């Protein structure tokens, strides 16, 4: 797989090195007439030292560094906007890709709790826009633009890895806690549907999981999907111990189809059948994400239906209750009592569950919101610049 980047009228496309496994990089170096160990040196600089400038790769000959600068690139993305929550535990960036497309990525920082260590989780995008149109999702209202390459996915993770390496994070108000200087977790919960961009997503996962490269454990990676049965079954055969999360958000087809158009093509029975096959093949638990929409899907009746739907999966099902972020769609989150009762009913059915802590509300951290605001501001600025100058009296 060769993933090309920037091109000009007078030069061949530059090779995006973020899009290559070590084996593929060795093949590319061989095509350049270079020995394979040079590829391993470059891979080490990229993923261990987090270098993006070929000039810094001091053990490479000057001649090779100059050639790489002409013929290759290391993640061509530009940060167009960045926001940080007041507690500095959530950081969101808007990235511009080589073709001008805009995507979002989020870094979520968690202080150590009890005996657990601090965590740094990157929420990455897998597509520019999304084809599945969930009504409560800002990205879903944009429409689909294109798939991201494996290199563009990897670039999001490496951006935050460099940021933490340069300035390790320490939780405020927790004196004595150890700072965290590296990425510990990865979730595909940003813009796009990961299983719709299956090949590039899996390729990026293998690059990031590589022991010779970034070396992030597969068990620390999560793929979230709206529920594409063929993708779920295909993932079950990969032999990767990644986590699977299903965006469920309703306990019956009628209600789910109102907020998730994909349910008309893949109703709940088909999604749950694929989940059964996944569990049989992997013996791994599935997280079912359930965005709580006040007055829509948060009633006790909905909780009972959800419990009945998932109880056959026994210990292999876990529900993550997510109070909705406020978006243009006008949904609102339920109150604490409604959330508590919803969870109690699930427990009565033997379904384990938890509530996702709200993160980054003050910076609109839900996927798609920063891009929407940025594009709106650009359009307003462009419209204002086109307005004719007022005629001033002489």
C-alpha positions in Angstrom: 0.0 0.0 0.0 1.5 3.3 -1.0 -0.1 6.5 0.2 0.9 9.6 -1.6 0.9 13.2 -0.3 1.6 16.6 -1.7 2.3 16.9 -5.4 3.3 19.8 -7.7 3.3 20.3 -11.5 7.1 19.7 -11.7 7.6 16.9 -9.2 6.3 13.4 -8.4 4.0 13.0 -5.4 5.7 12.9 -2.1 5.5 9.6 -0.2 3.7 10.0 3.2 5.8 7.9 5.5 3.1 7.9 8.2 1.1 5.7 5.9 3.7 2.9 5.7 4.4 -0.1 7.9 8.1 -0.9 8.5 8.0 -3.6 5.9 6.5 -1.2 3.3 9.1 1.4 4.2 11.9 -1.1 3.7 10.5 -1.9 0.2 10.3 1.9 -0.6 13.9 2.4 0.5 14.9 -0.5 -1.7 13.2 1.2 -4.6 15.3 4.3 -3.8 18.5 2.1 -3.9 19.0 2.3 -0.1 19.7 -0.5 2.3 16.8 -1.7 4.5 18.5 -0.7 7.7 18.0 3.0 6.6 14.3 2.4 6.7 14.5 1.1 10.3 16.5 4.2 11.3 13.9 6.5 9.8 11.1 4.5 11.5 12.9 4.9 14.8 13.2 8.6 14.3 9.5 9.0 13.4 7.9 6.8 16.1 10.4 6.7 19.0 11.8 10.2 18.7 8.7 11.7 17.2 10.7 13.7 14.7 9.0 15.4 11.7 12.1 17.0 10.2 14.4 14.9 8.1 17.3 17.2 8.9 17.1 16.1 12.6 17.8 12.4 11.6 21.5 12.8 12.4 22.6 9.2 11.7 21.4 9.5 8.0 23.9 10.7 5.4 23.2 14.3 4.4 22.6 13.2 0.8 19.8 10.9 2.0 18.2 13.5 4.2 18.1 16.0 1.3 16.5 13.3 -0.9 13.9 12.4 1.7 13.0 16.1 2.1 12.3 16.2 -1.7 10.5 12.9 -2.1 8.8 12.2 1.2 6.7 13.8 3.9 5.9 13.0 7.5 2.2 13.8 8.1 1.1 16.8 6.1 -1.5 18.5 8.4 -1.9 22.0 9.5 -3.5 23.0 12.8 -6.1 25.7 11.9 -7.7 26.1 15.4 -7.1 24.8 18.9 -9.2 24.9 22.0 -8.5 23.8 25.6 -11.0 23.2 28.3 -10.7 25.4 31.5 -9.3 22.5 33.4 -6.9 21.6 30.6 -8.1 18.0 30.5 -9.6 18.3 27.0 -7.8 19.7 24.0 -9.4 19.9 20.6 -7.7 20.7 17.3 -9.0 21.5 13.8 -6.6 20.1 11.2 -6.4 21.0 7.5 -5.3 18.2 5.3 -3.2 18.5 2.1 -6.3 19.0 -0.1 -7.9 21.6 2.2 -10.4 19.2 4.0 -10.9 19.9 7.6 -11.1 17.3 10.4 -11.0 17.3 14.2 -9.1 15.4 16.8 -9.3 15.5 20.6 -6.9 14.7 23.4 -8.6 13.7 26.7 -6.4 13.7 29.8 -7.4 11.7 32.9 -5.7 12.0 36.3 -4.8 8.9 38.3 -7.7 7.6 40.3 -7.3 5.1 43.1 -4.6 2.6 41.9 -5.0 3.5 38.2 -2.4 5.5 36.3 -3.0 8.7 34.4 -4.3 8.3 30.9 -4.0 10.3 27.7 -6.6 9.3 25.1 -6.7 10.5 21.5 -10.0 10.6 19.8 -9.3 10.4 16.1 -11.3 11.0 12.9 -11.4 8.4 10.2 -13.3 10.4 7.5 -13.9 14.0 6.5 -17.6 14.2 7.1 -19.8 11.1 7.5 -22.3 9.3 5.3 -24.6 8.1 8.0 -26.4 11.2 9.1 -27.2 10.6 12.8 -29.4 13.5 13.8 -27.7 14.1 17.2 -24.2 14.2 15.7 -22.7 17.5 14.3 -20.5 15.5 11.8 -23.5 13.5 10.7 -25.2 16.7 9.4 -22.2 17.6 7.2 -22.5 14.8 4.7 -19.6 12.6 3.4 -16.5 14.1 1.8 -13.9 11.4 1.7 -12.0 8.7 3.6 -8.9 9.6 5.4 -5.7 7.7 4.5 -3.9 5.6 7.0 -1.2 8.3 7.2 -3.8 11.1 7.9 -5.1 8.9 10.8 -1.7 8.3 12.2 -0.8 12.0 12.0 -3.5 12.9 14.4 -2.1 10.6 17.1 1.5 11.7 16.5 0.5 15.3 16.8 -0.6 14.9 20.4 2.2 12.5 21.2 4.7 15.3 20.3 2.7 17.8 22.3 2.9 15.6 25.5 6.5 14.7 24.9 7.4 18.4 24.8 5.2 19.4 27.8 4.1 16.5 30.0 0.7 17.0 31.6 0.1 17.0 35.4 -3.5 17.2 36.8 -4.2 20.4 38.6 -5.0 20.0 42.3 -3.2 16.6 42.6 0.2 17.5 44.0 2.7 14.6 43.8 1.0 12.9 40.9 3.2 11.7 38.2 3.1 13.7 34.9 2.1 11.9 31.8 4.2 12.3 28.7 2.8 9.8 26.2 -0.4 8.6 24.6 -1.9 5.6 26.4 -5.2 5.1 24.5 -6.8 5.6 21.1 -10.5 5.7 20.2 -12.0 6.0 16.8 -14.9 8.2 17.9 -14.2 11.3 16.0 -15.5 12.4 12.6 -16.6 9.6 10.3 -17.6 5.9 10.5 -14.4 3.7 11.0 -15.8 0.5 9.5 -16.9 2.5 6.4 -13.2 3.2 5.9 -12.2 -0.3 7.0 -8.9 -0.9 5.1 -7.3 2.4 6.0 -8.4 2.3 9.6 -7.0 -1.2 10.1 -3.8 -0.2 8.3 -3.4 2.7 10.7 -4.1 0.5 13.7 -1.3 -1.9 12.7 1.2 0.9 12.2 0.4 2.3 15.6 0.4 -1.1 17.2 3.8 -2.1 15.6 6.4 -3.0 18.2 9.1 -1.4 15.9 7.0 1.8 15.7 4.6 3.6 18.0 4.0 0.4 20.0 0.5 1.2 21.4 -1.2 -2.0 22.7 -4.2 -3.2 20.7 -6.2 -3.5 24.0 -5.8 0.2 24.4 -7.5 1.0 21.1 -11.3 1.2 20.5 -13.2 1.2 17.2 -16.7 2.7 17.5 -19.2 2.0 14.7 -22.9 2.8 14.0 -23.3 -1.0 13.5 -22.2 -2.2 10.1 -22.6 -6.0 10.3 -20.1 -6.9 7.6 -17.5 -4.7 9.2 -18.1 -6.2 12.6 -17.7 -9.7 11.3 -14.6 -8.8 9.4 -13.1 -7.2 12.4 -13.7 -10.4 14.4 -11.3 -12.3 12.1 -8.4 -9.8 12.2 -6.7 -11.3 15.3 -6.3 -7.9 16.8 -7.3 -7.4 20.4 -8.9 -4.0 19.8 -12.1 -3.0 21.6 -15.4 -2.7 19.8 -18.0 -0.1 20.6 -21.5 -0.1 18.9 -23.4 3.2 18.7 -26.9 1.9 19.7 -28.8 4.9 21.1 -32.2 3.2 21.0 -33.8 0.0 22.2 -36.0 -0.7 19.2 -36.0 -0.2 15.4 -38.7 2.4 15.2 -37.0 4.8 17.7 -33.5 4.1 16.3 -34.5 4.9 12.8 -35.7 8.3 13.9 -32.2 9.4 14.9 -30.0 6.9 13.0 -30.9 6.5 9.3 -28.5 3.5 9.0 -31.1 1.4 11.0 -33.3 1.3 7.9 -30.6 -0.7 6.1 -29.2 -2.6 9.1 -32.0 -3.1 11.8 -31.1 -4.1 15.3 -31.6 -7.8 14.7 -28.9 -7.8 12.1 -26.6 -5.7 14.2 -27.1 -8.0 17.3 -26.5 -11.1 15.1 -23.2 -9.7 14.0 -22.3 -9.0 17.6 -23.1 -12.6 18.6 -20.7 -13.7 15.8 -18.1 -11.3 17.0 -18.3 -12.5 20.6 -18.2 -16.2 19.5 -15.0 -15.5 17.5 -13.2 -13.2 19.9 -14.7 -13.8 23.4 -14.4 -10.1 23.9 -16.9 -7.8 25.5 -18.7 -5.2 23.4 -19.5 -1.7 24.6 -22.9 -0.4 23.5 -22.9 3.4 23.4 -26.2 5.0 24.3 -26.6 8.7 23.9 -29.3 9.8 26.3 -31.7 12.3 24.8 -34.1 13.8 27.3 -37.7 12.9 26.4 -36.7 10.7 23.4 -34.9 7.6 24.6 -34.3 8.0 28.3 -37.6 6.6 29.7 -37.9 3.6 32.1 -39.7 1.8 29.2 -36.7 2.3 27.0 -34.4 1.1 29.7 -36.4 -2.1 30.1 -36.4 -2.7 26.3 -32.6 -2.1 26.2 -32.1 -4.5 29.1 -34.1 -7.2 27.4 -32.3 -6.6 24.1 -28.8 -7.0 25.6 -29.3 -9.4 28.4 -28.8 -12.5 26.1 -25.2 -11.3 25.6 -24.6 -11.7 29.3 -21.2 -10.5 30.5 -20.2 -9.6 27.0 -22.4 -6.5 26.9 -21.7 -3.2 28.6 -23.7 0.0 28.1 -22.0 3.3 28.2 -24.6 5.9 29.0 -23.7 9.3 27.4 -25.7 12.4 28.2 -26.0 14.2 24.8 -23.9 17.2 24.0 -25.9 20.3 23.0 -25.9 20.6 19.2 -27.8 22.4 16.5 -30.3 19.6 16.5 -31.7 20.9 19.7 -31.5 17.8 21.9 -30.9 18.2 25.6 -29.4 15.8 28.2 -31.6 14.2 30.9 -31.3 15.1 34.5 -29.3 13.2 37.1 -32.4 11.4 38.5 -33.5 10.1 35.0 -29.9 8.9 34.4 -29.8 7.1 37.7 -33.1 5.4 37.1 -32.2 4.3 33.6 -29.0 2.7 34.9 -30.8 1.0 37.8 -33.2 -0.7 35.3 -30.3 -2.0 33.2 -28.7 -3.5 36.3 -32.0 -5.2 37.1 -31.7 -6.9 33.7 -28.1 -8.0 34.5 -26.6 -5.5 32.1 -23.5 -3.7 33.3 -23.3 0.0 32.6 -21.5 3.2 33.3 -21.9 6.9 32.6 -19.4 8.7 30.4 -18.1 11.7 32.2 -18.8 14.9 30.4 -15.6 16.3 28.9 -14.9 19.5 27.1 -18.4 21.0 27.2 -16.9 24.5 27.4 -15.0 23.9 24.1 -17.8 22.0 22.2 -15.6 18.8 22.2 -18.2 16.7 20.4 -17.0 15.8 17.0 -17.9 18.2 14.2 -18.7 21.2 16.4 -15.4 23.0 16.1 -15.3 22.5 12.3 -18.8 23.8 11.9 -18.0 26.9 13.9 -14.7 27.5 11.9 -16.4 27.1 8.5 -19.3 29.3 9.5 -16.8 32.0 10.6 -14.9 31.7 7.3 -18.1 32.1 5.3 -19.2 35.1 7.3 -15.7 36.7 6.8 -15.8 36.0 3.1 -19.3 37.4 2.7 -18.3 40.5 4.6 -15.2 41.0 2.4 -17.4 40.9 -0.7 -19.7 43.6 0.5 -19.4 46.8 -1.6 -17.8 49.8 0.1 -20.5 52.3 1.1 -20.6 55.4 -1.0 -19.3 58.3 1.0 -20.7 61.8 0.4 -18.3 64.1 -1.3 
